[in-house]
Amino acid sequence: MVSFDDVMIQICERFSTNLGEKVTPNQVGFESVKLAREEIDYKGIDIKTLPEWVLVHMFICGDWSGYAVVNLEQTKLYGLGTFYFDDEPFKKGR
């Protein structure tokens, strides 16, 4: 099981590293959406490995954003990452 809380802990750890200070879940904004695999365009995620539908958790803390792509049952994590506000987290050409 890849619970939302598990994902939040991993995102907070990455935000903490990025910001150089401890980040807790109550400091992080988030939104979760159901998307078709063809709508996923994050670098490092091969959409051919995804099920037809996925759940994408999106996070924000200061100028940093993050994402996690999981299956609808939240049993498999396909990708997780953070990026700075002006970085491009998406593949080129879209």
DRENMITI-620903 format. One record per residue: residue number from 1; residue in three letters; y negated, x, z of N, C-alpha, C in turn. Coordinates in nm, 2 decimals. Atoms other than C-alpha are relative to their C-alpha. Layout:
N
{nr: NUM; rest: ALA; nnorth: Y; neast: X; nup: Z; canorth: Y; caeast: X; caup: Z; cnorth: Y; ceast: X; cup: Z}
...
This chain:
94
{nr: 1; rest: MET; nnorth: 0.12; neast: 0.08; nup: 0.00; canorth: 0.00; caeast: 0.00; caup: 0.00; cnorth: -0.12; ceast: 0.09; cup: 0.00}
{nr: 2; rest: VAL; nnorth: 0.13; neast: -0.07; nup: 0.01; canorth: -0.35; caeast: 0.13; caup: -0.09; cnorth: -0.10; ceast: -0.11; cup: 0.05}
{nr: 3; rest: SER; nnorth: 0.09; neast: 0.10; nup: -0.05; canorth: -0.56; caeast: -0.09; caup: 0.13; cnorth: -0.15; ceast: 0.04; cup: -0.02}
{nr: 4; rest: PHE; nnorth: 0.15; neast: -0.03; nup: 0.02; canorth: -0.94; caeast: -0.12; caup: 0.09; cnorth: -0.04; ceast: 0.10; cup: 0.11}
{nr: 5; rest: ASP; nnorth: 0.04; neast: -0.09; nup: -0.11; canorth: -0.98; caeast: 0.05; caup: 0.43; cnorth: 0.04; ceast: 0.15; cup: -0.03}
{nr: 6; rest: ASP; nnorth: -0.05; neast: -0.13; nup: 0.03; canorth: -0.77; caeast: 0.35; caup: 0.31; cnorth: -0.10; ceast: 0.06; cup: -0.11}
{nr: 7; rest: VAL; nnorth: 0.09; neast: -0.04; nup: 0.10; canorth: -0.99; caeast: 0.37; caup: 0.00; cnorth: -0.14; ceast: 0.04; cup: 0.06}
{nr: 8; rest: MET; nnorth: 0.13; neast: -0.02; nup: -0.06; canorth: -1.31; caeast: 0.34; caup: 0.21; cnorth: 0.00; ceast: 0.13; cup: 0.08}
{nr: 9; rest: ILE; nnorth: -0.01; neast: -0.13; nup: -0.07; canorth: -1.20; caeast: 0.63; caup: 0.43; cnorth: -0.01; ceast: 0.12; cup: -0.09}
{nr: 10; rest: GLN; nnorth: 0.00; neast: -0.11; nup: 0.10; canorth: -1.14; caeast: 0.85; caup: 0.13; cnorth: -0.14; ceast: 0.02; cup: -0.06}
{nr: 11; rest: ILE; nnorth: 0.14; neast: -0.01; nup: 0.06; canorth: -1.48; caeast: 0.76; caup: -0.02; cnorth: -0.10; ceast: 0.05; cup: 0.10}
{nr: 12; rest: CYS; nnorth: 0.09; neast: -0.05; nup: -0.10; canorth: -1.66; caeast: 0.82; caup: 0.31; cnorth: 0.02; ceast: 0.15; cup: 0.02}
{nr: 13; rest: GLU; nnorth: -0.03; neast: -0.15; nup: -0.01; canorth: -1.49; caeast: 1.17; caup: 0.33; cnorth: -0.07; ceast: 0.07; cup: -0.12}
{nr: 14; rest: ARG; nnorth: 0.07; neast: -0.06; nup: 0.12; canorth: -1.62; caeast: 1.24; caup: -0.03; cnorth: -0.15; ceast: 0.00; cup: 0.02}
{nr: 15; rest: PHE; nnorth: 0.15; neast: 0.01; nup: -0.02; canorth: -1.97; caeast: 1.11; caup: 0.05; cnorth: -0.04; ceast: 0.10; cup: 0.11}
{nr: 16; rest: SER; nnorth: 0.03; neast: -0.10; nup: -0.11; canorth: -1.97; caeast: 1.32; caup: 0.37; cnorth: -0.01; ceast: 0.14; cup: -0.05}
{nr: 17; rest: THR; nnorth: 0.00; neast: -0.13; nup: 0.06; canorth: -1.89; caeast: 1.63; caup: 0.17; cnorth: -0.12; ceast: 0.01; cup: -0.09}
{nr: 18; rest: ASN; nnorth: 0.11; neast: -0.01; nup: 0.10; canorth: -2.15; caeast: 1.55; caup: -0.10; cnorth: -0.13; ceast: 0.01; cup: 0.07}
{nr: 19; rest: LEU; nnorth: 0.13; neast: 0.01; nup: -0.07; canorth: -2.43; caeast: 1.47; caup: 0.15; cnorth: -0.01; ceast: 0.11; cup: 0.11}
{nr: 20; rest: GLY; nnorth: 0.01; neast: -0.10; nup: -0.11; canorth: -2.34; caeast: 1.74; caup: 0.41; cnorth: -0.02; ceast: -0.06; cup: 0.13}
{nr: 21; rest: GLU; nnorth: 0.01; neast: 0.07; nup: -0.13; canorth: -2.33; caeast: 1.49; caup: 0.69; cnorth: 0.11; ceast: -0.11; cup: 0.01}
{nr: 22; rest: LYS; nnorth: -0.10; neast: 0.10; nup: -0.02; canorth: -2.09; caeast: 1.24; caup: 0.84; cnorth: -0.04; ceast: -0.14; cup: -0.05}
{nr: 23; rest: VAL; nnorth: 0.03; neast: 0.13; nup: 0.05; canorth: -2.08; caeast: 0.91; caup: 0.65; cnorth: 0.11; ceast: -0.09; cup: 0.05}
{nr: 24; rest: THR; nnorth: -0.09; neast: 0.10; nup: -0.06; canorth: -1.92; caeast: 0.60; caup: 0.81; cnorth: 0.00; ceast: -0.12; cup: -0.09}
{nr: 25; rest: PRO; nnorth: -0.01; neast: 0.12; nup: 0.09; canorth: -1.81; caeast: 0.28; caup: 0.64; cnorth: -0.12; ceast: -0.10; cup: 0.01}
{nr: 26; rest: ASN; nnorth: 0.11; neast: 0.09; nup: -0.01; canorth: -2.11; caeast: 0.09; caup: 0.78; cnorth: -0.12; ceast: 0.05; cup: -0.07}
{nr: 27; rest: GLN; nnorth: 0.11; neast: -0.06; nup: 0.07; canorth: -2.34; caeast: 0.32; caup: 0.58; cnorth: 0.02; ceast: -0.02; cup: -0.15}
{nr: 28; rest: VAL; nnorth: -0.04; neast: 0.00; nup: 0.14; canorth: -2.17; caeast: 0.24; caup: 0.25; cnorth: 0.00; ceast: -0.15; cup: -0.05}
{nr: 29; rest: GLY; nnorth: 0.00; neast: 0.12; nup: 0.07; canorth: -2.24; caeast: -0.05; caup: 0.02; cnorth: 0.12; ceast: -0.01; cup: -0.10}
{nr: 30; rest: PHE; nnorth: -0.12; neast: 0.00; nup: 0.09; canorth: -1.95; caeast: -0.18; caup: -0.19; cnorth: 0.00; ceast: -0.14; cup: -0.07}
{nr: 31; rest: GLU; nnorth: -0.02; neast: 0.12; nup: 0.08; canorth: -1.85; caeast: -0.44; caup: -0.45; cnorth: 0.14; ceast: 0.02; cup: -0.06}
{nr: 32; rest: SER; nnorth: -0.13; neast: -0.01; nup: 0.07; canorth: -1.50; caeast: -0.51; caup: -0.59; cnorth: 0.01; ceast: -0.10; cup: -0.11}
{nr: 33; rest: VAL; nnorth: -0.01; neast: 0.09; nup: 0.12; canorth: -1.43; caeast: -0.66; caup: -0.93; cnorth: 0.13; ceast: 0.02; cup: -0.07}
{nr: 34; rest: LYS; nnorth: -0.12; neast: 0.00; nup: 0.08; canorth: -1.13; caeast: -0.75; caup: -1.13; cnorth: -0.04; ceast: 0.02; cup: -0.15}
{nr: 35; rest: LEU; nnorth: 0.03; neast: -0.04; nup: 0.14; canorth: -1.14; caeast: -0.59; caup: -1.48; cnorth: 0.13; ceast: 0.01; cup: -0.08}
{nr: 36; rest: ALA; nnorth: -0.11; neast: -0.03; nup: 0.10; canorth: -0.92; caeast: -0.57; caup: -1.79; cnorth: 0.00; ceast: 0.15; cup: -0.02}
{nr: 37; rest: ARG; nnorth: -0.01; neast: -0.14; nup: 0.02; canorth: -0.79; caeast: -0.22; caup: -1.85; cnorth: -0.09; ceast: 0.06; cup: -0.10}
{nr: 38; rest: GLU; nnorth: 0.08; neast: -0.04; nup: 0.11; canorth: -0.99; caeast: -0.20; caup: -2.17; cnorth: -0.15; ceast: 0.02; cup: 0.05}
{nr: 39; rest: GLU; nnorth: 0.14; neast: -0.01; nup: -0.05; canorth: -1.31; caeast: -0.23; caup: -1.96; cnorth: -0.02; ceast: 0.13; cup: 0.09}
{nr: 40; rest: ILE; nnorth: 0.01; neast: -0.12; nup: -0.08; canorth: -1.23; caeast: 0.09; caup: -1.76; cnorth: -0.04; ceast: 0.12; cup: -0.09}
{nr: 41; rest: ASP; nnorth: 0.05; neast: -0.11; nup: 0.08; canorth: -1.42; caeast: 0.39; caup: -1.89; cnorth: -0.03; ceast: 0.13; cup: 0.08}
{nr: 42; rest: TYR; nnorth: 0.03; neast: -0.11; nup: -0.09; canorth: -1.42; caeast: 0.64; caup: -1.60; cnorth: 0.07; ceast: 0.13; cup: -0.06}
{nr: 43; rest: LYS; nnorth: -0.07; neast: -0.13; nup: 0.04; canorth: -1.35; caeast: 1.01; caup: -1.69; cnorth: 0.12; ceast: 0.02; cup: 0.09}
{nr: 44; rest: GLY; nnorth: -0.12; neast: -0.03; nup: -0.07; canorth: -1.01; caeast: 1.12; caup: -1.59; cnorth: 0.10; ceast: -0.11; cup: 0.02}
{nr: 45; rest: ILE; nnorth: -0.09; neast: 0.12; nup: -0.01; canorth: -0.85; caeast: 0.77; caup: -1.60; cnorth: 0.05; ceast: -0.04; cup: -0.14}
{nr: 46; rest: ASP; nnorth: -0.06; neast: 0.03; nup: 0.13; canorth: -0.61; caeast: 0.72; caup: -1.89; cnorth: 0.03; ceast: -0.15; cup: 0.00}
{nr: 47; rest: ILE; nnorth: -0.03; neast: 0.15; nup: -0.01; canorth: -0.62; caeast: 0.34; caup: -1.96; cnorth: 0.14; ceast: -0.04; cup: -0.04}
{nr: 48; rest: LYS; nnorth: -0.14; neast: 0.03; nup: 0.04; canorth: -0.28; caeast: 0.36; caup: -2.11; cnorth: 0.10; ceast: 0.00; cup: 0.12}
{nr: 49; rest: THR; nnorth: -0.08; neast: 0.00; nup: -0.12; canorth: -0.14; caeast: 0.42; caup: -1.76; cnorth: -0.03; ceast: -0.12; cup: 0.09}
{nr: 50; rest: LEU; nnorth: 0.04; neast: 0.11; nup: -0.08; canorth: -0.31; caeast: 0.11; caup: -1.62; cnorth: 0.07; ceast: -0.13; cup: -0.03}
{nr: 51; rest: PRO; nnorth: -0.05; neast: 0.13; nup: 0.03; canorth: -0.17; caeast: -0.24; caup: -1.59; cnorth: -0.11; ceast: -0.08; cup: -0.07}
{nr: 52; rest: GLU; nnorth: 0.10; neast: 0.08; nup: 0.08; canorth: -0.34; caeast: -0.52; caup: -1.79; cnorth: -0.13; ceast: -0.03; cup: 0.08}
{nr: 53; rest: TRP; nnorth: 0.12; neast: 0.03; nup: -0.08; canorth: -0.57; caeast: -0.61; caup: -1.50; cnorth: 0.00; ceast: 0.10; cup: 0.12}
{nr: 54; rest: VAL; nnorth: 0.01; neast: -0.09; nup: -0.12; canorth: -0.70; caeast: -0.38; caup: -1.22; cnorth: -0.12; ceast: -0.05; cup: 0.08}
{nr: 55; rest: LEU; nnorth: 0.11; neast: 0.02; nup: -0.09; canorth: -0.93; caeast: -0.40; caup: -0.93; cnorth: -0.08; ceast: 0.13; cup: 0.02}
{nr: 56; rest: VAL; nnorth: 0.09; neast: -0.11; nup: -0.01; canorth: -1.23; caeast: -0.17; caup: -0.92; cnorth: -0.09; ceast: -0.02; cup: 0.12}
{nr: 57; rest: HIS; nnorth: 0.09; neast: 0.00; nup: -0.11; canorth: -1.40; caeast: -0.10; caup: -0.59; cnorth: -0.11; ceast: 0.10; cup: -0.03}
{nr: 58; rest: MET; nnorth: 0.12; neast: -0.08; nup: 0.03; canorth: -1.75; caeast: 0.04; caup: -0.64; cnorth: -0.08; ceast: 0.02; cup: 0.13}
{nr: 59; rest: PHE; nnorth: 0.06; neast: -0.03; nup: -0.13; canorth: -1.94; caeast: 0.21; caup: -0.36; cnorth: -0.14; ceast: 0.07; cup: -0.03}
{nr: 60; rest: ILE; nnorth: 0.12; neast: -0.07; nup: 0.01; canorth: -2.29; caeast: 0.34; caup: -0.30; cnorth: -0.05; ceast: 0.05; cup: 0.14}
{nr: 61; rest: CYS; nnorth: 0.05; neast: -0.06; nup: -0.13; canorth: -2.44; caeast: 0.57; caup: -0.03; cnorth: -0.12; ceast: 0.09; cup: -0.04}
{nr: 62; rest: GLY; nnorth: 0.11; neast: -0.08; nup: 0.05; canorth: -2.79; caeast: 0.70; caup: -0.09; cnorth: -0.01; ceast: 0.01; cup: -0.15}
{nr: 63; rest: ASP; nnorth: 0.00; neast: -0.02; nup: 0.14; canorth: -2.81; caeast: 0.85; caup: -0.43; cnorth: 0.14; ceast: 0.03; cup: -0.06}
{nr: 64; rest: TRP; nnorth: -0.14; neast: -0.02; nup: 0.05; canorth: -2.43; caeast: 0.88; caup: -0.46; cnorth: 0.07; ceast: -0.13; cup: -0.02}
{nr: 65; rest: SER; nnorth: -0.08; neast: 0.11; nup: 0.03; canorth: -2.19; caeast: 0.63; caup: -0.61; cnorth: 0.15; ceast: 0.04; cup: 0.00}
{nr: 66; rest: GLY; nnorth: -0.15; neast: -0.03; nup: 0.00; canorth: -1.81; caeast: 0.61; caup: -0.60; cnorth: 0.07; ceast: -0.12; cup: -0.06}
{nr: 67; rest: TYR; nnorth: -0.08; neast: 0.11; nup: 0.06; canorth: -1.53; caeast: 0.41; caup: -0.75; cnorth: 0.15; ceast: 0.03; cup: 0.04}
{nr: 68; rest: ALA; nnorth: -0.14; neast: -0.01; nup: -0.02; canorth: -1.16; caeast: 0.35; caup: -0.69; cnorth: 0.06; ceast: -0.11; cup: -0.09}
{nr: 69; rest: VAL; nnorth: -0.07; neast: 0.10; nup: 0.09; canorth: -0.93; caeast: 0.18; caup: -0.95; cnorth: 0.14; ceast: -0.01; cup: 0.06}
{nr: 70; rest: VAL; nnorth: -0.13; neast: 0.03; nup: -0.05; canorth: -0.62; caeast: 0.01; caup: -0.81; cnorth: 0.06; ceast: -0.12; cup: -0.07}
{nr: 71; rest: ASN; nnorth: -0.06; neast: 0.12; nup: 0.06; canorth: -0.37; caeast: -0.25; caup: -0.93; cnorth: -0.04; ceast: -0.12; cup: 0.09}
{nr: 72; rest: LEU; nnorth: 0.04; neast: 0.12; nup: -0.07; canorth: -0.43; caeast: -0.61; caup: -0.82; cnorth: 0.07; ceast: -0.01; cup: 0.14}
{nr: 73; rest: GLU; nnorth: -0.08; neast: 0.01; nup: -0.12; canorth: -0.16; caeast: -0.58; caup: -0.55; cnorth: -0.05; ceast: 0.11; cup: 0.10}
{nr: 74; rest: GLN; nnorth: 0.05; neast: -0.11; nup: -0.08; canorth: -0.34; caeast: -0.27; caup: -0.41; cnorth: 0.12; ceast: 0.09; cup: 0.05}
{nr: 75; rest: THR; nnorth: -0.12; neast: -0.09; nup: -0.04; canorth: -0.01; caeast: -0.07; caup: -0.41; cnorth: -0.01; ceast: 0.13; cup: -0.07}
{nr: 76; rest: LYS; nnorth: 0.01; neast: -0.13; nup: 0.08; canorth: -0.12; caeast: 0.20; caup: -0.66; cnorth: -0.14; ceast: 0.03; cup: -0.02}
{nr: 77; rest: LEU; nnorth: 0.13; neast: -0.05; nup: 0.03; canorth: -0.43; caeast: 0.41; caup: -0.68; cnorth: 0.00; ceast: 0.08; cup: -0.13}
{nr: 78; rest: TYR; nnorth: 0.00; neast: -0.06; nup: 0.13; canorth: -0.51; caeast: 0.51; caup: -1.04; cnorth: -0.11; ceast: 0.11; cup: -0.01}
{nr: 79; rest: GLY; nnorth: 0.10; neast: -0.10; nup: 0.01; canorth: -0.83; caeast: 0.70; caup: -0.98; cnorth: -0.11; ceast: -0.03; cup: 0.11}
{nr: 80; rest: LEU; nnorth: 0.10; neast: 0.01; nup: -0.10; canorth: -1.10; caeast: 0.77; caup: -0.72; cnorth: -0.10; ceast: 0.11; cup: -0.02}
{nr: 81; rest: GLY; nnorth: 0.09; neast: -0.11; nup: 0.02; canorth: -1.42; caeast: 0.96; caup: -0.75; cnorth: -0.14; ceast: -0.04; cup: 0.05}
{nr: 82; rest: THR; nnorth: 0.14; neast: 0.02; nup: -0.03; canorth: -1.79; caeast: 1.00; caup: -0.66; cnorth: -0.08; ceast: 0.07; cup: -0.11}
{nr: 83; rest: PHE; nnorth: 0.10; neast: -0.06; nup: 0.09; canorth: -2.09; caeast: 1.09; caup: -0.87; cnorth: -0.14; ceast: -0.02; cup: 0.04}
{nr: 84; rest: TYR; nnorth: 0.14; neast: 0.01; nup: -0.03; canorth: -2.46; caeast: 1.16; caup: -0.83; cnorth: -0.07; ceast: -0.10; cup: -0.09}
{nr: 85; rest: PHE; nnorth: 0.06; neast: 0.11; nup: 0.07; canorth: -2.70; caeast: 0.89; caup: -0.95; cnorth: -0.03; ceast: 0.03; cup: -0.15}
{nr: 86; rest: ASP; nnorth: 0.03; neast: -0.02; nup: 0.14; canorth: -2.79; caeast: 1.07; caup: -1.27; cnorth: 0.11; ceast: 0.07; cup: -0.08}
{nr: 87; rest: ASP; nnorth: -0.12; neast: -0.05; nup: 0.07; canorth: -2.44; caeast: 1.21; caup: -1.35; cnorth: 0.05; ceast: -0.11; cup: -0.09}
{nr: 88; rest: GLU; nnorth: -0.07; neast: 0.10; nup: 0.09; canorth: -2.24; caeast: 1.04; caup: -1.62; cnorth: 0.14; ceast: -0.01; cup: 0.03}
{nr: 89; rest: PRO; nnorth: -0.14; neast: 0.01; nup: -0.04; canorth: -1.91; caeast: 0.92; caup: -1.48; cnorth: 0.09; ceast: -0.06; cup: -0.11}
{nr: 90; rest: PHE; nnorth: -0.08; neast: 0.06; nup: 0.10; canorth: -1.80; caeast: 0.76; caup: -1.80; cnorth: 0.03; ceast: 0.10; cup: -0.12}
{nr: 91; rest: LYS; nnorth: -0.04; neast: -0.08; nup: 0.11; canorth: -1.63; caeast: 0.90; caup: -2.11; cnorth: -0.11; ceast: 0.00; cup: -0.10}
{nr: 92; rest: LYS; nnorth: 0.10; neast: -0.01; nup: 0.11; canorth: -1.85; caeast: 1.01; caup: -2.40; cnorth: 0.03; ceast: -0.10; cup: -0.11}
{nr: 93; rest: GLY; nnorth: -0.03; neast: 0.08; nup: 0.12; canorth: -1.89; caeast: 0.78; caup: -2.70; cnorth: 0.00; ceast: -0.14; cup: 0.02}
{nr: 94; rest: ARG; nnorth: 0.00; neast: 0.14; nup: -0.02; canorth: -1.92; caeast: 0.45; caup: -2.54; cnorth: -0.14; ceast: -0.05; cup: 0.04}
